[in-house]
Amino acid sequence: MPDVSIKFCGLSRAEDVSAAAEAGARYVGFVFFEKSPRNVSVAQARDLALEVPMGIAKVALVVNPDDATLDEIVAQVPLDMLQLHGSEPPGRVAEIRARYGLPVMKAIGVAEASDLEAIDRYAPVADQLLIDTKKPKDADRPGGNGLTFDWRLLAGRKYWTVPWMLAGGLTQDNVAEAVRVTGARQVDLSSAIESAPGVKDAARMKAFAAALRD
Ligand SMILES: O=C(O)c1ccccc1N[C@@H]1O[C@H](COP(=O)(O)O)[C@@H](O)[C@H]1O
């Protein structure tokens, strides 16, 4: 198994941060999206971010944010990256990257081959890409739904101009296969490391990391 970096997303308690660090996460994510069971306030995220050990990147996940929202988050929370998980067009991604001087990761939803065309539009304006399952029509959030997409769509794609992460329904049982098929060297997940919606589980984080290591 190659070395694969893990991002555990949607942490909301100090104990989740400790568990993520202990499991070997290289990124942790805080969700700013009211309809999500993982939604945190700016104050909560600030307290959590201050608990994150050095060397683990702190990521703010936002969905079609306006400048006022981002101004507040960036001013209050010590961050290493912004994750844009809405329908932000490439120009807006570039604008956010320039305005805040933080690396930006743009999520791209995938359901079919044509969705991958977005990679060429976003790679020039983002520091990283997050290839996630496309939002189902009836879902009330654009990610974090625990659903996979057909990983074979990424198989054989050798040339990426920016680093990327794989996301969407990854679990301790399927991640090894997902990495094998897609060649991903970074993975991001939320649902599978929860004991209930929004409640992270230390044992599941540990088991997920072990599935990538062993
Ligand atoms: O987690 C959420 O609630 C969320 C809300 C809005 C946008 C994105 C969200 N999560 C992101 O989706 C991926 C995949 O999640 P899952 O593993 O399928 O549950 C997750 O890694 C987050 O980055």
Ligand as a Chemical Component Dictionary entry (heavy atoms), coordinates in Angstrom:
data_LIG
# 
_chem_comp.id                   LIG 
_chem_comp.type                 NON-POLYMER 
_chem_comp.pdbx_formal_charge   0 
_chem_comp.three_letter_code    LIG 
# 
loop_
_chem_comp_atom.comp_id 
_chem_comp_atom.atom_id 
_chem_comp_atom.alt_atom_id 
_chem_comp_atom.type_symbol 
_chem_comp_atom.charge 
_chem_comp_atom.model_Cartn_x 
_chem_comp_atom.model_Cartn_y 
_chem_comp_atom.model_Cartn_z 
_chem_comp_atom.pdbx_ordinal 
LIG O1  O1  O 0 -19.760 16.674 5.815 1  
LIG C1  C1  C 0 -20.656 17.455 5.519 2  
LIG O2  O2  O 0 -21.673 17.561 6.201 3  
LIG C2  C2  C 0 -20.540 18.286 4.282 4  
LIG C3  C3  C 0 -21.451 19.300 4.087 5  
LIG C4  C4  C 0 -21.384 20.096 2.965 6  
LIG C5  C5  C 0 -20.399 19.871 2.010 7  
LIG C6  C6  C 0 -19.481 18.843 2.187 8  
LIG C7  C7  C 0 -19.527 18.043 3.314 9  
LIG N1  N1  N 0 -18.610 17.022 3.514 10 
LIG C8  C8  C 0 -17.550 16.676 2.625 11 
LIG O3  O3  O 0 -17.923 15.564 1.813 12 
LIG C9  C9  C 0 -16.891 14.587 1.816 13 
LIG C10 C10 C 0 -17.439 13.190 1.685 14 
LIG O4  O4  O 0 -18.125 12.823 2.849 15 
LIG P1  P1  P 0 -18.517 11.312 3.202 16 
LIG O5  O5  O 0 -17.255 10.628 3.626 17 
LIG O6  O6  O 0 -19.127 10.733 1.985 18 
LIG O7  O7  O 0 -19.465 11.450 4.334 19 
LIG C11 C11 C 0 -16.235 14.791 3.172 20 
LIG O8  O8  O 0 -14.993 14.260 3.187 21 
LIG C12 C12 C 0 -16.322 16.264 3.385 22 
LIG O9  O9  O 0 -15.164 16.912 2.878 23 
# 
loop_
_chem_comp_bond.comp_id 
_chem_comp_bond.atom_id_1 
_chem_comp_bond.atom_id_2 
_chem_comp_bond.value_order 
_chem_comp_bond.pdbx_ordinal 
LIG O1  C1  DOUB 1  
LIG C1  O2  SING 2  
LIG C1  C2  SING 3  
LIG C2  C3  SING 4  
LIG C2  C7  DOUB 5  
LIG C3  C4  DOUB 6  
LIG C4  C5  SING 7  
LIG C5  C6  DOUB 8  
LIG C6  C7  SING 9  
LIG C7  N1  SING 10 
LIG N1  C8  SING 11 
LIG C8  O3  SING 12 
LIG C8  C12 SING 13 
LIG O3  C9  SING 14 
LIG C9  C10 SING 15 
LIG C9  C11 SING 16 
LIG C10 O4  SING 17 
LIG O4  P1  SING 18 
LIG P1  O5  DOUB 19 
LIG P1  O6  SING 20 
LIG P1  O7  SING 21 
LIG C11 O8  SING 22 
LIG C11 C12 SING 23 
LIG C12 O9  SING 24 
# 
